[in-house]
Amino acid sequence: MKTRTLAMMLMLVVAGLAIGCSSAPKVPPTPVPNFSESEVISLVRDADYRCWYTEPWQTAEFTISDLTHTASASLRPSGIWVIEAKSSWTSKSINPKRGYAVTFTDHGPFECIYVVDDSTGKVTSKARED
């Protein structure tokens, strides 16, 4: 092969690489979060109780049992956390005014979605299914 042909092929390869690299899509950088996953879940739990029963409890007239609960959070490139929580439970109520009648009621599953602004910590309920 002639030197001129090799030089021309090398120039084409270099030009192709330069064009290919310059046209790569720009990916926005992942923001450095101000909050951790557990911190944003705590913020949401403090703001809304419906999807946040996390342990059975009992009073003289009311009992919550058979509790199931899950929660997860993910940070989006826009700096917004999306938190999904699901809960269900059974309640037993005792009504002393009606001769201590016992009533069992299944609750849920409740599926709640919240958004939290990572810069301010503001919690917003995005959707709720009852």
Secondary structure, DSSP 8 states (H G I E B T S, - for coil): --HHHHHHHHHHHHHHHHHHHHTS---------SS-HHHHHHHHHHH--TT---S-EE-SSEEEEEEEEEEEEEE-TTSEEEEEEEEEEEEEEEEGGGTSEEEEEEEEEEEEEEEEETTT--EEEEEEE-
